[in-house]
């Protein structure tokens, strides 16, 4: 099953793309709630290149690596990747209000679809806030 989330970022597309693909930016926005953070991030933004984000609870109780491999990249427009046996697609499109960032990903089976959708949307909203604050 595919899940879709999206947000609008009030910023130029070049800045939105940079913030989505730069490790230092990723560490600032990649968390679904205030009690989590990303402590490390790497990006090899090329087809076949790998990425990884170390996500941890701030109290140190749990952490995991969200990692995968890029399968398609169209600068300023599209990023596709695999992570485990799942796939995700991020589309960037200019709209009058700024940039629409849409994420479509394969659901996993451990958590309810609604929970997964809420978590990915929370991260995407953090992303939008980060970019807009940095303008």
N, CA and C atoms as an extended XYZ file, in Angstrom:
405
Properties=species:S:1:pos:R:3:atomname:S:1:resname:S:1:resid:I:1 pbc="F F F"
N         0.829       -1.181        0.000 N   UNK     1
C         0.000        0.000        0.000 CA  UNK     1
C         0.878        1.250        0.000 C   UNK     1
N         0.516        2.211       -0.795 N   UNK     2
C         1.227        3.485       -0.869 CA  UNK     2
C         0.531        4.505        0.035 C   UNK     2
N         1.340        5.320        0.703 N   UNK     3
C         0.845        6.415        1.534 CA  UNK     3
C         1.398        7.706        0.956 C   UNK     3
N         0.576        8.751        0.931 N   UNK     4
C         1.002       10.035        0.400 CA  UNK     4
C         0.817       11.125        1.451 C   UNK     4
N         1.809       12.017        1.536 N   UNK     5
C         1.722       13.217        2.362 CA  UNK     5
C         2.303       14.369        1.554 C   UNK     5
N         1.891       15.576        1.878 N   UNK     6
C         2.439       16.733        1.164 CA  UNK     6
C         2.311       17.977        2.016 C   UNK     6
N         3.122       18.961        1.659 N   UNK     7
C         3.057       20.271        2.286 CA  UNK     7
C         3.503       21.312        1.266 C   UNK     7
N         3.216       22.552        1.570 N   UNK     8
C         3.684       23.676        0.762 CA  UNK     8
C         4.746       24.414        1.572 C   UNK     8
N         5.870       24.704        0.940 N   UNK     9
C         6.959       25.437        1.583 CA  UNK     9
C         7.060       26.799        0.915 C   UNK     9
N         6.940       27.851        1.689 N   UNK    10
C         7.009       29.212        1.164 CA  UNK    10
C         8.471       29.624        1.024 C   UNK    10
N         9.104       29.131       -0.042 N   UNK    11
C        10.519       29.401       -0.291 CA  UNK    11
C        10.824       29.081       -1.751 C   UNK    11
N        11.924       29.601       -2.275 N   UNK    12
C        12.327       29.269       -3.647 CA  UNK    12
C        12.709       27.791       -3.759 C   UNK    12
N        12.485       27.233       -4.919 N   UNK    13
C        12.724       25.806       -5.107 CA  UNK    13
C        14.185       25.424       -4.855 C   UNK    13
N        15.123       26.274       -5.209 N   UNK    14
C        16.539       25.940       -4.984 CA  UNK    14
C        16.814       25.766       -3.492 C   UNK    14
N        16.231       26.607       -2.653 N   UNK    15
C        16.441       26.483       -1.205 CA  UNK    15
C        15.748       25.236       -0.655 C   UNK    15
N        14.551       24.943       -1.152 N   UNK    16
C        13.823       23.754       -0.711 CA  UNK    16
C        14.623       22.498       -1.047 C   UNK    16
N        15.110       22.412       -2.261 N   UNK    17
C        15.910       21.263       -2.689 CA  UNK    17
C        17.166       21.119       -1.827 C   UNK    17
N        17.857       22.238       -1.616 N   UNK    18
C        19.082       22.216       -0.815 CA  UNK    18
C        18.799       21.703        0.592 C   UNK    18
N        17.743       22.188        1.213 N   UNK    19
C        17.430       21.783        2.581 CA  UNK    19
C        17.040       20.312        2.662 C   UNK    19
N        16.445       19.780        1.607 N   UNK    20
C        16.034       18.379        1.621 CA  UNK    20
C        17.216       17.438        1.395 C   UNK    20
N        18.296       17.949        0.807 N   UNK    21
C        19.386       17.071        0.383 CA  UNK    21
C        20.734       17.363        1.039 C   UNK    21
N        20.780       18.254        2.017 N   UNK    22
C        22.028       18.629        2.669 CA  UNK    22
C        22.049       18.085        4.102 C   UNK    22
N        23.077       17.298        4.465 N   UNK    23
C        23.113       16.699        5.800 CA  UNK    23
C        22.913       17.685        6.949 C   UNK    23
N        23.549       18.849        6.902 N   UNK    24
C        23.401       19.806        8.002 CA  UNK    24
C        21.962       20.279        8.141 C   UNK    24
N        21.277       20.487        7.028 N   UNK    25
C        19.859       20.849        7.087 CA  UNK    25
C        19.024       19.676        7.603 C   UNK    25
N        19.274       18.490        7.094 N   UNK    26
C        18.497       17.312        7.484 CA  UNK    26
C        18.522       17.132        8.998 C   UNK    26
N        19.666       17.353        9.608 N   UNK    27
C        19.770       17.206       11.062 CA  UNK    27
C        18.891       18.215       11.802 C   UNK    27
N        18.530       19.301       11.149 N   UNK    28
C        17.709       20.332       11.784 CA  UNK    28
C        16.208       20.036       11.705 C   UNK    28
N        15.761       19.308       10.680 N   UNK    29
C        14.318       19.130       10.493 CA  UNK    29
C        13.812       17.691       10.582 C   UNK    29
N        14.673       16.706       10.536 N   UNK    30
C        14.242       15.319       10.384 CA  UNK    30
C        13.842       14.662       11.710 C   UNK    30
N        12.660       15.038       12.205 N   UNK    31
C        12.088       14.427       13.417 CA  UNK    31
C        10.580       14.605       13.368 C   UNK    31
N         9.868       13.597       13.861 N   UNK    32
C         8.405       13.652       13.848 CA  UNK    32
C         7.845       14.345       15.091 C   UNK    32
N         8.662       14.453       16.151 N   UNK    33
C         8.208       15.109       17.377 CA  UNK    33
C         9.402       15.731       18.089 C   UNK    33
N         9.104       16.604       19.047 N   UNK    34
C        10.162       17.342       19.740 CA  UNK    34
C        11.058       16.460       20.604 C   UNK    34
N        10.612       15.253       20.928 N   UNK    35
C        11.435       14.378       21.771 CA  UNK    35
C        12.360       13.472       20.956 C   UNK    35
N        12.418       13.697       19.646 N   UNK    36
C        13.330       12.971       18.755 CA  UNK    36
C        14.215       13.966       18.024 C   UNK    36
N        15.354       13.477       17.540 N   UNK    37
C        16.229       14.299       16.707 CA  UNK    37
C        17.079       13.392       15.818 C   UNK    37
N        17.667       14.016       14.811 N   UNK    38
C        18.593       13.319       13.924 CA  UNK    38
C        19.992       13.767       14.307 C   UNK    38
N        20.801       12.805       14.732 N   UNK    39
C        22.128       13.143       15.249 CA  UNK    39
C        23.215       13.113       14.184 C   UNK    39
N        22.968       12.418       13.080 N   UNK    40
C        23.950       12.345       11.993 CA  UNK    40
C        23.202       12.091       10.697 C   UNK    40
N        23.735       12.617        9.609 N   UNK    41
C        23.135       12.391        8.293 CA  UNK    41
C        24.230       12.381        7.244 C   UNK    41
N        24.089       11.497        6.272 N   UNK    42
C        24.984       11.465        5.118 CA  UNK    42
C        24.133       11.381        3.863 C   UNK    42
N        24.619       11.994        2.795 N   UNK    43
C        23.901       12.021        1.525 CA  UNK    43
C        24.906       11.909        0.388 C   UNK    43
N        24.720       10.906       -0.466 N   UNK    44
C        25.437       10.808       -1.743 CA  UNK    44
C        24.362       10.919       -2.811 C   UNK    44
N        24.024       12.166       -3.163 N   UNK    45
C        22.892       12.447       -4.035 CA  UNK    45
C        23.215       12.118       -5.490 C   UNK    45
N        23.225       10.816       -5.775 N   UNK    46
C        23.448       10.323       -7.131 CA  UNK    46
C        22.734        8.984       -7.248 C   UNK    46
N        22.358        8.614       -8.455 N   UNK    47
C        21.720        7.320       -8.651 CA  UNK    47
C        22.693        6.233       -8.212 C   UNK    47
N        22.247        5.366       -7.323 N   UNK    48
C        23.114        4.355       -6.727 CA  UNK    48
C        23.802        4.826       -5.464 C   UNK    48
N        23.705        6.125       -5.172 N   UNK    49
C        24.300        6.680       -3.959 CA  UNK    49
C        23.444        6.366       -2.745 C   UNK    49
N        24.083        6.308       -1.604 N   UNK    50
C        23.388        5.977       -0.367 CA  UNK    50
C        23.140        7.220        0.475 C   UNK    50
N        22.128        7.108        1.345 N   UNK    51
C        21.864        8.133        2.351 CA  UNK    51
C        21.593        7.439        3.676 C   UNK    51
N        21.790        8.177        4.752 N   UNK    52
C        21.488        7.647        6.070 CA  UNK    52
C        21.232        8.797        7.026 C   UNK    52
N        20.231        8.613        7.883 N   UNK    53
C        19.945        9.557        8.959 CA  UNK    53
C        19.831        8.763       10.248 C   UNK    53
N        20.614        9.138       11.239 N   UNK    54
C        20.531        8.491       12.547 CA  UNK    54
C        19.484        9.222       13.369 C   UNK    54
N        18.366        8.552       13.630 N   UNK    55
C        17.257        9.148       14.370 CA  UNK    55
C        17.249        8.553       15.772 C   UNK    55
N        17.184        9.433       16.793 N   UNK    56
C        17.254        8.971       18.173 CA  UNK    56
C        16.273        9.741       19.053 C   UNK    56
N        15.738        9.028       20.040 N   UNK    57
C        14.972        9.690       21.090 CA  UNK    57
C        15.946       10.551       21.881 C   UNK    57
N        15.546       11.758       22.232 N   UNK    58
C        16.447       12.661       22.949 CA  UNK    58
C        16.838       12.138       24.321 C   UNK    58
N        16.015       11.264       24.910 N   UNK    59
C        16.362       10.698       26.210 CA  UNK    59
C        17.285        9.483       26.098 C   UNK    59
N        17.676        9.141       24.865 N   UNK    60
C        18.613        8.050       24.639 CA  UNK    60
C        18.004        6.660       24.720 C   UNK    60
N        16.696        6.563       24.832 N   UNK    61
C        16.048        5.266       25.030 CA  UNK    61
C        15.948        4.425       23.759 C   UNK    61
N        16.036        5.037       22.595 N   UNK    62
C        15.878        4.289       21.350 CA  UNK    62
C        16.478        5.085       20.209 C   UNK    62
N        16.940        4.391       19.187 N   UNK    63
C        17.452        5.039       17.988 CA  UNK    63
C        17.503        4.054       16.851 C   UNK    63
N        17.537        4.568       15.644 N   UNK    64
C        17.631        3.709       14.466 CA  UNK    64
C        18.207        4.513       13.310 C   UNK    64
N        18.724        3.793       12.331 N   UNK    65
C        19.229        4.412       11.108 CA  UNK    65
C        18.173        4.287       10.027 C   UNK    65
N        17.747        5.419        9.487 N   UNK    66
C        16.867        5.429        8.324 CA  UNK    66
C        17.800        5.581        7.129 C   UNK    66
N        17.934        4.527        6.345 N   UNK    67
C        18.944        4.531        5.283 CA  UNK    67
C        18.388        3.885        4.028 C   UNK    67
N        18.976        4.262        2.902 N   UNK    68
C        18.557        3.690        1.643 CA  UNK    68
C        19.489        4.083        0.514 C   UNK    68
N        19.004        3.815       -0.698 N   UNK    69
C        19.789        4.059       -1.912 CA  UNK    69
C        18.931        4.809       -2.920 C   UNK    69
N        19.494        5.865       -3.477 N   UNK    70
C        18.789        6.644       -4.493 CA  UNK    70
C        18.684        5.852       -5.794 C   UNK    70
N        17.484        5.856       -6.389 N   UNK    71
C        17.262        5.133       -7.643 CA  UNK    71
C        16.966        6.051       -8.820 C   UNK    71
N        16.508        7.276       -8.537 N   UNK    72
C        16.259        8.251       -9.603 CA  UNK    72
C        16.319        9.647       -9.012 C   UNK    72
N        16.997       10.536       -9.725 N   UNK    73
C        17.100       11.927       -9.293 CA  UNK    73
C        16.929       12.826      -10.504 C   UNK    73
N        16.006       13.758      -10.400 N   UNK    74
C        15.840       14.819      -11.387 CA  UNK    74
C        15.962       16.114      -10.594 C   UNK    74
N        17.071       16.812      -10.751 N   UNK    75
C        17.372       17.984       -9.932 CA  UNK    75
C        16.187       18.940       -9.866 C   UNK    75
N        15.882       19.385       -8.659 N   UNK    76
C        14.826       20.342       -8.350 CA  UNK    76
C        13.413       19.814       -8.623 C   UNK    76
N        13.281       18.510       -8.959 N   UNK    77
C        11.969       17.966       -9.305 CA  UNK    77
C        11.619       16.656       -8.604 C   UNK    77
N        12.562       15.712       -8.545 N   UNK    78
C        12.203       14.362       -8.122 CA  UNK    78
C        13.373       13.635       -7.466 C   UNK    78
N        13.061       12.929       -6.387 N   UNK    79
C        14.001       12.003       -5.755 CA  UNK    79
C        13.249       10.705       -5.515 C   UNK    79
N        13.807        9.601       -5.964 N   UNK    80
C        13.251        8.293       -5.664 CA  UNK    80
C        14.334        7.465       -4.993 C   UNK    80
N        13.916        6.624       -4.031 N   UNK    81
C        14.885        5.786       -3.346 CA  UNK    81
C        14.233        4.516       -2.828 C   UNK    81
N        15.094        3.559       -2.526 N   UNK    82
C        14.660        2.352       -1.843 CA  UNK    82
C        15.203        2.400       -0.418 C   UNK    82
N        14.462        1.817        0.496 N   UNK    83
C        14.923        1.649        1.877 CA  UNK    83
C        14.393        0.297        2.337 C   UNK    83
N        15.331       -0.627        2.480 N   UNK    84
C        14.930       -2.013        2.711 CA  UNK    84
C        14.210       -2.530        1.475 C   UNK    84
N        13.051       -3.147        1.669 N   UNK    85
C        12.280       -3.643        0.523 CA  UNK    85
C        11.167       -2.676        0.137 C   UNK    85
N        11.271       -1.434        0.604 N   UNK    86
C        10.251       -0.416        0.333 CA  UNK    86
C        10.827        0.670       -0.569 C   UNK    86
N         9.931        1.490       -1.130 N   UNK    87
C        10.351        2.598       -1.989 CA  UNK    87
C         9.667        3.886       -1.537 C   UNK    87
N        10.263        4.999       -1.935 N   UNK    88
C         9.673        6.312       -1.680 CA  UNK    88
C         9.983        7.226       -2.860 C   UNK    88
N         9.104        8.194       -3.043 N   UNK    89
C         9.256        9.175       -4.114 CA  UNK    89
C         8.930       10.547       -3.534 C   UNK    89
N         9.807       11.520       -3.774 N   UNK    90
C         9.584       12.888       -3.342 CA  UNK    90
C         9.520       13.755       -4.581 C   UNK    90
N         8.401       14.464       -4.729 N   UNK    91
C         8.207       15.349       -5.875 CA  UNK    91
C         8.199       16.798       -5.396 C   UNK    91
N         8.906       17.635       -6.114 N   UNK    92
C         8.994       19.059       -5.826 CA  UNK    92
C         8.373       19.800       -7.010 C   UNK    92
N         7.366       20.621       -6.753 N   UNK    93
C         6.760       21.370       -7.857 CA  UNK    93
C         6.445       22.786       -7.397 C   UNK    93
N         6.784       23.728       -8.249 N   UNK    94
C         6.527       25.126       -7.927 CA  UNK    94
C         5.036       25.412       -8.058 C   UNK    94
N         4.507       26.104       -7.061 N   UNK    95
C         3.112       26.540       -7.029 CA  UNK    95
C         3.113       28.008       -6.634 C   UNK    95
N         2.001       28.720       -6.804 N   UNK    96
C         2.009       30.150       -6.479 CA  UNK    96
C         2.465       30.466       -5.046 C   UNK    96
N         2.184       29.573       -4.095 N   UNK    97
C         2.547       29.827       -2.699 CA  UNK    97
C         3.992       29.464       -2.371 C   UNK    97
N         4.693       28.803       -3.282 N   UNK    98
C         6.071       28.374       -3.037 CA  UNK    98
C         6.370       27.071       -3.736 C   UNK    98
N         6.656       26.021       -2.945 N   UNK    99
C         6.990       24.715       -3.507 CA  UNK    99
C         6.135       23.652       -2.817 C   UNK    99
N         5.452       22.864       -3.623 N   UNK   100
C         4.721       21.717       -3.092 CA  UNK   100
C         5.703       20.562       -3.009 C   UNK   100
N         5.831       19.975       -1.826 N   UNK   101
C         6.669       18.805       -1.626 CA  UNK   101
C         5.721       17.648       -1.315 C   UNK   101
N         5.694       16.675       -2.214 N   UNK   102
C         4.835       15.522       -2.035 CA  UNK   102
C         5.672       14.271       -1.854 C   UNK   102
N         5.350       13.484       -0.840 N   UNK   103
C         6.078       12.254       -0.541 CA  UNK   103
C         5.102       11.084       -0.650 C   UNK   103
N         5.484       10.084       -1.428 N   UNK   104
C         4.717        8.848       -1.546 CA  UNK   104
C         5.642        7.719       -1.130 C   UNK   104
N         5.178        6.859       -0.216 N   UNK   105
C         6.038        5.790        0.268 CA  UNK   105
C         5.237        4.523        0.514 C   UNK   105
N         5.937        3.400        0.468 N   UNK   106
C         5.323        2.111        0.771 CA  UNK   106
C         5.107        2.002        2.270 C   UNK   106
N         3.891        1.631        2.644 N   UNK   107
C         3.592        1.409        4.056 CA  UNK   107
C         4.331        0.179        4.561 C   UNK   107
N         4.634        0.184        5.857 N   UNK   108
C         5.178       -1.015        6.488 CA  UNK   108
C         4.050       -1.702        7.234 C   UNK   108
N         4.293       -2.870        7.781 N   UNK   109
C         3.223       -3.671        8.371 CA  UNK   109
C         3.180       -3.626        9.895 C   UNK   109
N         4.161       -3.003       10.544 N   UNK   110
C         4.204       -3.000       12.011 CA  UNK   110
C         3.290       -1.958       12.639 C   UNK   110
N         3.062       -0.844       11.951 N   UNK   111
C         2.272        0.253       12.502 CA  UNK   111
C         1.069        0.551       11.618 C   UNK   111
N         0.029        1.100       12.217 N   UNK   112
C        -1.181        1.455       11.477 CA  UNK   112
C        -0.853        2.487       10.398 C   UNK   112
N        -1.581        2.424        9.299 N   UNK   113
C        -1.384        3.353        8.183 CA  UNK   113
C        -1.513        4.796        8.671 C   UNK   113
N        -2.502        5.071        9.503 N   UNK   114
C        -2.721        6.431        9.995 CA  UNK   114
C        -1.516        6.934       10.797 C   UNK   114
N        -0.938        6.063       11.600 N   UNK   115
C         0.239        6.440       12.383 CA  UNK   115
C         1.427        6.751       11.475 C   UNK   115
N         1.630        5.926       10.453 N   UNK   116
C         2.720        6.169        9.509 CA  UNK   116
C         2.501        7.492        8.777 C   UNK   116
N         1.281        7.727        8.324 N   UNK   117
C         0.960        8.955        7.611 CA  UNK   117
C         1.194       10.167        8.507 C   UNK   117
N         0.753       10.094        9.747 N   UNK   118
C         0.940       11.204       10.684 CA  UNK   118
C         2.418       11.471       10.952 C   UNK   118
N         3.212       10.410       11.114 N   UNK   119
C         4.635       10.574       11.381 CA  UNK   119
C         5.379       11.208       10.222 C   UNK   119
N         5.143       10.709        9.008 N   UNK   120
C         5.819       11.271        7.842 CA  UNK   120
C         5.354       12.701        7.581 C   UNK   120
N         4.075       12.986        7.818 N   UNK   121
C         3.584       14.345        7.633 CA  UNK   121
C         4.193       15.282        8.668 C   UNK   121
N         4.345       14.831        9.902 N   UNK   122
C         4.969       15.663       10.934 CA  UNK   122
C         6.398       16.025       10.541 C   UNK   122
N         7.137       15.067       10.013 N   UNK   123
C         8.499       15.340        9.555 CA  UNK   123
C         8.479       16.358        8.421 C   UNK   123
N         7.558       16.191        7.480 N   UNK   124
C         7.459       17.104        6.343 CA  UNK   124
C         7.090       18.513        6.807 C   UNK   124
N         6.232       18.630        7.790 N   UNK   125
C         5.877       19.953        8.323 CA  UNK   125
C         7.071       20.579        9.049 C   UNK   125
N         7.862       19.774        9.775 N   UNK   126
C         9.098       20.277       10.373 CA  UNK   126
C        10.041       20.793        9.296 C   UNK   126
N        10.114       20.056        8.191 N   UNK   127
C        10.939       20.473        7.056 CA  UNK   127
C        10.502       21.857        6.575 C   UNK   127
N         9.211       22.033        6.339 N   UNK   128
C         8.702       23.327        5.853 CA  UNK   128
C         9.031       24.456        6.834 C   UNK   128
N         8.829       24.208        8.133 N   UNK   129
C         9.144       25.235        9.135 CA  UNK   129
C        10.638       25.587        9.109 C   UNK   129
N        11.482       24.560        9.014 N   UNK   130
C        12.925       24.802        8.977 CA  UNK   130
C        13.310       25.683        7.787 C   UNK   130
N        12.820       25.321        6.603 N   UNK   131
C        13.167       26.085        5.399 CA  UNK   131
C        12.655       27.533        5.522 C   UNK   131
N        11.428       27.688        5.941 N   UNK   132
C        10.857       29.026        6.021 CA  UNK   132
C        11.563       29.882        7.063 C   UNK   132
N        11.998       29.298        8.170 N   UNK   133
C        12.751       30.047        9.192 CA  UNK   133
C        14.135       30.454        8.678 C   UNK   133
N        14.685       29.674        7.759 N   UNK   134
C        16.039       29.949        7.290 CA  UNK   134
C        16.080       30.968        6.149 C   UNK   134
N        14.925       31.450        5.770 N   UNK   135
C        14.875       32.409        4.660 CA  UNK   135
C        15.177       33.820        5.149 C   UNK   135
